[in-house]
């Protein structure tokens, strides 16, 4: 009897891992054509749901940190629900897709004519994934890009002022696809969703100067614009409208109004008002928020107004910026029926809040 060596035995822990849903769907759904490419530090899942729309999605840093074998590409369930084909590019580290294997795989797909098969190609992602959506747009000229709070690049020579994302800045930024602002000029349209009040994000946005750029301003969302839209129940609507060719800055502003009653938005507005010369407006803000039924935020605004009413002591510690407070608070927020009384929103006049910039 031959006893296999330990190197020949698959660990039991690996056997216990659940199968990823995309693999289950290959076997059991009506869309059984697809592939999975596994490379050094990256993976790519292609699910074939027809030639009409191909959504090319790129993971963000949070997704890249997931070690589970059943991890899904970014936006997988949403794309499946809409019946679009998807190429989900997954990276297993915060490398900003500078992995040579990723570059080679995507270039090979281009050379094989893969992207030309589809009537519409949409590249999308948030933050790191937003950079990738812009940077790889030239692989499918005329494509649509939907980038949420993207970096244009982390190449030090191009953005010496960028102080975030140390792992990404250490990546190899030589070679092709290093500048999303330049590469995305080949796209048909580039929809940039971002908070214009978040300074570092805005500096990246300023590097996108091609005429194909469409600015969708998600005020008070902070860096996590896609997460804000999802919590507000607006993300799917925004993406569908873009894919359908029905999006404009005016249409986005109309959709975004519904997010102005989300606690995240209201906390952010409160922080922005309270940190500068407009702290005297906090009582008016509190009254408007109270009319929407959110007494918790109204009380916190009044407390902030009281705190700001006198001159700060000479040795007062500098307060964190509004976005530092926003991100800290939003991590604890939930959007539920108690915090967000949707049933009352239509009964109140919202113009008091709508006029706040």
VMD Tcl script that draws the C-alpha trace (Angstrom):
set ca {
  {0.00 0.00 0.00}
  {1.38 3.38 -0.99}
  {1.06 6.21 1.49}
  {1.01 9.54 -0.29}
  {3.30 12.21 1.06}
  {1.91 15.19 2.87}
  {2.55 17.26 -0.26}
  {0.06 15.14 -2.19}
  {-2.80 15.50 0.29}
  {-5.15 18.44 -0.03}
  {-5.65 20.04 3.40}
  {-9.02 19.35 4.96}
  {-9.45 23.05 5.69}
  {-9.31 23.79 1.98}
  {-11.86 21.07 1.21}
  {-14.28 22.64 3.68}
  {-14.26 26.00 1.92}
  {-17.60 26.76 0.20}
  {-17.68 26.95 -3.56}
  {-17.90 30.51 -4.91}
  {-21.35 31.45 -6.16}
  {-20.07 32.27 -9.63}
  {-18.90 28.65 -9.93}
  {-22.24 27.33 -8.66}
  {-24.00 29.54 -11.20}
  {-21.86 28.13 -13.99}
  {-23.25 24.70 -13.13}
  {-26.84 25.48 -12.15}
  {-28.00 28.74 -13.71}
  {-29.04 29.44 -17.26}
  {-25.68 31.10 -17.92}
  {-23.21 28.25 -17.91}
  {-20.57 29.67 -20.20}
  {-17.63 31.38 -18.58}
  {-14.13 31.03 -17.27}
  {-11.85 31.66 -14.33}
  {-8.24 32.69 -14.78}
  {-6.00 32.34 -11.74}
  {-2.71 34.21 -11.81}
  {-0.04 35.23 -9.36}
  {-1.83 37.70 -7.11}
  {-4.96 38.10 -9.20}
  {-7.98 36.30 -10.60}
  {-10.46 37.05 -13.37}
  {-13.99 35.63 -13.60}
  {-15.85 35.89 -16.89}
  {-19.56 35.12 -16.88}
  {-21.18 35.06 -20.32}
  {-24.74 36.38 -20.30}
  {-24.85 37.55 -23.90}
  {-23.25 40.08 -26.22}
  {-25.28 43.15 -25.29}
  {-23.41 44.57 -22.27}
  {-20.09 43.58 -20.72}
  {-19.42 44.98 -17.26}
  {-15.70 44.94 -16.45}
  {-15.40 45.39 -12.69}
  {-12.31 45.97 -10.59}
  {-12.11 45.31 -6.85}
  {-11.24 47.99 -4.33}
  {-8.77 47.66 -1.45}
  {-11.40 46.33 0.97}
  {-12.32 43.51 -1.39}
  {-8.66 42.74 -2.07}
  {-8.15 42.08 1.63}
  {-10.73 39.26 1.62}
  {-9.08 35.85 1.79}
  {-12.22 33.74 1.36}
  {-12.29 31.35 -1.58}
  {-15.95 32.17 -2.24}
  {-15.19 35.84 -2.82}
  {-17.23 37.45 -5.58}
  {-16.14 40.04 -8.12}
  {-17.19 43.59 -7.30}
  {-20.86 44.12 -8.14}
  {-21.45 40.48 -9.08}
  {-25.04 40.16 -7.82}
  {-26.10 43.49 -9.32}
  {-24.62 42.64 -12.73}
  {-26.23 39.18 -12.67}
  {-29.62 40.66 -11.79}
  {-29.43 42.90 -14.85}
  {-28.46 40.03 -17.15}
  {-25.18 41.60 -18.26}
  {-22.01 39.69 -18.99}
  {-19.21 40.38 -16.54}
  {-15.45 40.24 -16.44}
  {-14.66 40.55 -12.75}
  {-10.99 41.34 -12.19}
  {-9.91 40.56 -8.64}
  {-6.58 41.43 -7.09}
  {-5.35 39.81 -3.88}
  {-3.38 42.77 -2.59}
  {-3.33 46.56 -2.54}
  {-1.20 46.72 -5.70}
  {-3.41 49.07 -7.75}
  {-3.45 46.48 -10.55}
  {0.22 47.10 -11.36}
  {0.72 43.33 -11.29}
  {2.34 42.33 -14.62}
  {0.06 39.28 -14.78}
  {-3.04 41.49 -14.76}
  {-1.62 43.71 -17.49}
  {-0.70 40.72 -19.65}
  {-4.09 39.05 -19.22}
  {-6.08 42.15 -20.14}
  {-3.83 42.93 -23.10}
  {-4.23 39.36 -24.33}
  {-8.01 39.72 -24.17}
  {-7.78 42.90 -26.21}
  {-5.51 41.27 -28.79}
  {-7.94 38.34 -29.10}
  {-10.79 40.74 -29.89}
  {-12.64 39.86 -26.68}
  {-13.97 43.36 -25.98}
  {-15.11 43.92 -29.58}
  {-17.66 41.15 -29.21}
  {-19.94 43.23 -27.00}
  {-22.32 45.97 -27.98}
  {-21.39 48.01 -24.93}
  {-18.38 47.70 -22.64}
  {-18.57 49.36 -19.21}
  {-15.56 49.55 -16.92}
  {-16.26 50.30 -13.28}
  {-14.82 50.30 -9.79}
  {-14.36 52.43 -6.70}
  {-11.16 54.02 -5.35}
  {-8.40 51.58 -6.44}
  {-10.93 49.90 -8.71}
  {-11.97 53.30 -10.04}
  {-8.37 53.98 -11.01}
  {-8.26 50.64 -12.86}
  {-11.52 51.34 -14.69}
  {-10.00 54.55 -16.02}
  {-6.52 53.15 -16.66}
  {-7.69 50.17 -18.71}
  {-10.30 52.07 -20.73}
  {-7.93 52.24 -23.69}
  {-8.22 48.45 -24.05}
  {-11.78 48.97 -25.30}
  {-11.88 52.31 -27.16}
  {-15.30 53.92 -26.97}
  {-16.23 52.12 -23.75}
  {-18.10 53.71 -20.85}
  {-16.25 54.27 -17.58}
  {-18.01 54.57 -14.21}
  {-15.38 55.48 -11.61}
  {-16.34 56.17 -8.01}
  {-13.86 58.36 -6.11}
  {-10.98 57.20 -8.30}
  {-7.30 57.95 -8.09}
  {-5.98 59.12 -11.45}
  {-2.65 57.44 -10.66}
  {-0.31 56.88 -7.74}
  {2.80 57.50 -9.81}
  {4.84 59.82 -7.57}
  {6.05 62.03 -10.43}
  {2.46 62.77 -11.44}
  {0.82 63.15 -8.02}
  {3.57 64.09 -5.53}
  {0.90 65.55 -3.23}
  {-0.86 62.19 -2.70}
  {-0.13 61.00 0.84}
  {-2.62 58.12 1.11}
  {-2.29 54.50 0.01}
  {1.37 53.77 0.86}
  {1.18 50.23 -0.54}
  {-0.09 51.52 -3.85}
  {2.53 54.25 -4.05}
  {5.23 51.62 -3.56}
  {4.02 49.65 -6.60}
  {5.88 49.69 -9.90}
  {4.41 52.59 -11.85}
  {6.63 52.21 -14.87}
  {5.15 50.81 -18.04}
  {1.70 50.98 -19.60}
  {-1.66 51.98 -18.07}
  {-0.04 54.04 -15.31}
  {-2.14 57.18 -15.75}
  {-5.89 56.75 -15.62}
  {-6.49 60.37 -16.61}
  {-4.58 59.89 -19.86}
  {-5.76 56.36 -20.68}
  {-9.44 57.19 -20.14}
  {-9.34 59.72 -22.97}
  {-9.95 56.71 -25.26}
  {-13.34 56.01 -23.66}
  {-16.62 57.19 -25.09}
  {-17.70 58.69 -21.77}
  {-16.04 58.79 -18.37}
  {-18.47 59.26 -15.47}
  {-16.58 60.41 -12.37}
  {-18.60 60.15 -9.16}
  {-16.95 62.02 -6.30}
  {-17.34 64.46 -3.43}
  {-15.98 67.83 -4.59}
  {-15.41 68.79 -0.97}
  {-12.92 65.95 -0.41}
  {-9.73 67.75 -1.36}
  {-7.39 64.90 -2.27}
  {-10.05 63.22 -4.41}
  {-10.78 66.53 -6.12}
  {-7.11 66.95 -7.02}
  {-7.22 63.61 -8.84}
  {-10.42 64.63 -10.61}
  {-8.76 67.84 -11.78}
  {-6.30 65.73 -13.79}
  {-9.13 64.42 -16.00}
  {-9.33 67.08 -18.69}
  {-10.59 65.19 -21.76}
  {-13.94 66.30 -23.24}
  {-15.47 62.87 -22.57}
  {-15.53 63.44 -18.79}
  {-18.91 63.78 -17.04}
  {-18.78 65.06 -13.46}
  {-21.32 63.55 -11.04}
  {-20.89 65.36 -7.75}
  {-21.81 63.36 -4.66}
  {-21.55 66.09 -2.07}
  {-20.92 65.06 1.55}
  {-20.27 61.44 0.57}
  {-16.57 61.63 1.41}
  {-14.21 59.20 -0.29}
  {-16.73 56.35 -0.13}
  {-19.12 57.66 -2.76}
  {-20.20 54.21 -3.96}
  {-20.88 53.05 -0.41}
  {-22.89 56.19 0.29}
  {-25.01 55.63 -2.82}
  {-25.59 52.02 -1.87}
  {-26.67 52.89 1.66}
  {-29.00 55.51 0.25}
  {-30.49 52.93 -2.12}
  {-29.32 54.88 -5.17}
  {-26.31 52.99 -6.51}
  {-28.21 50.57 -8.75}
  {-30.30 53.39 -10.23}
  {-27.22 55.47 -11.02}
  {-25.41 52.61 -12.74}
  {-28.47 51.50 -14.71}
  {-29.08 55.02 -15.96}
  {-25.47 55.33 -17.09}
  {-25.53 51.98 -18.89}
  {-28.80 52.95 -20.56}
  {-27.28 56.22 -21.79}
  {-29.64 58.36 -19.75}
  {-27.23 59.98 -17.28}
  {-26.20 63.62 -17.06}
  {-25.10 65.89 -14.20}
  {-28.68 67.16 -14.01}
  {-30.12 63.64 -13.86}
  {-27.62 62.65 -11.19}
  {-28.55 65.70 -9.11}
  {-32.21 64.71 -9.38}
  {-31.49 61.15 -8.21}
  {-29.10 62.32 -5.51}
  {-31.74 64.45 -3.80}
  {-33.16 61.30 -2.22}
  {-29.84 60.79 -0.44}
  {-30.04 64.12 1.33}
  {-32.07 62.65 4.15}
  {-29.63 59.79 4.82}
  {-27.92 60.18 8.23}
  {-24.46 59.94 6.63}
  {-25.26 63.01 4.46}
  {-26.73 64.97 7.35}
  {-23.83 64.22 9.69}
  {-21.41 65.28 6.97}
  {-23.30 68.50 6.32}
  {-23.34 69.25 10.03}
  {-19.58 68.72 10.26}
  {-18.91 70.91 7.23}
  {-21.07 73.74 8.57}
  {-19.64 73.54 12.06}
  {-15.97 73.54 11.16}
  {-15.76 76.93 9.47}
  {-17.21 80.41 9.40}
  {-20.80 79.18 9.16}
  {-21.19 77.62 12.60}
  {-23.85 80.25 13.36}
  {-26.09 78.44 10.85}
  {-26.15 75.23 12.89}
  {-29.44 76.09 14.68}
  {-31.14 76.56 11.29}
  {-29.69 73.26 10.14}
  {-30.96 71.58 13.32}
  {-34.46 72.93 12.69}
  {-34.46 71.62 9.11}
  {-33.23 68.19 10.20}
  {-35.80 68.06 12.98}
  {-38.54 68.66 10.40}
  {-37.40 65.42 8.73}
  {-37.83 63.52 11.98}
  {-34.17 63.01 12.84}
  {-33.99 64.44 16.34}
  {-30.67 62.73 17.12}
  {-28.78 64.68 14.47}
  {-30.71 67.85 15.31}
  {-29.65 67.59 18.96}
  {-26.03 66.98 17.99}
  {-26.12 70.05 15.74}
  {-27.44 72.20 18.57}
  {-24.76 70.84 20.88}
  {-22.12 71.70 18.29}
  {-23.60 75.19 17.92}
  {-23.30 75.70 21.66}
  {-19.72 74.45 21.62}
  {-18.82 76.82 18.78}
  {-20.60 79.83 20.26}
  {-17.55 81.18 22.10}
  {-14.02 81.89 20.88}
  {-11.78 78.82 21.04}
  {-9.09 78.85 23.70}
  {-5.67 79.88 22.45}
  {-4.14 76.47 23.05}
  {-7.10 74.49 21.67}
  {-6.17 71.33 19.79}
  {-6.98 71.51 16.11}
  {-10.16 69.61 15.33}
  {-10.06 66.90 12.69}
  {-11.26 67.86 9.25}
  {-14.89 67.32 8.42}
  {-14.11 64.26 6.32}
  {-12.15 62.61 9.11}
  {-15.25 63.02 11.26}
  {-17.49 61.86 8.43}
  {-15.58 58.65 7.84}
  {-15.41 57.87 11.54}
  {-19.12 58.47 11.99}
  {-20.23 56.73 8.81}
  {-18.52 53.52 9.84}
  {-20.99 53.33 12.73}
  {-24.08 54.40 10.80}
  {-26.86 52.20 9.56}
  {-29.75 53.12 7.35}
  {-32.87 51.66 8.86}
  {-36.47 52.58 9.44}
  {-35.74 54.27 12.76}
  {-32.96 56.53 11.50}
  {-34.48 57.15 8.10}
  {-38.27 57.72 8.30}
  {-38.97 57.41 4.57}
  {-42.70 57.46 5.21}
  {-42.42 61.03 6.48}
  {-40.01 62.45 3.93}
  {-42.61 63.32 1.32}
  {-44.74 65.13 3.90}
  {-42.04 67.67 4.71}
  {-40.78 70.53 2.67}
  {-37.19 69.66 1.83}
  {-36.10 72.93 0.26}
  {-34.60 74.06 3.58}
  {-32.01 71.31 3.13}
  {-31.88 71.43 -0.65}
  {-30.53 74.98 -0.61}
  {-27.53 74.10 1.56}
  {-24.42 73.81 -0.62}
}
mol new
graphics top color blue
foreach p $ca { graphics top sphere $p radius 0.5 }
foreach p [lrange $ca 0 end-1] q [lrange $ca 1 end] { graphics top cylinder $p $q radius 0.2 }
display resetview
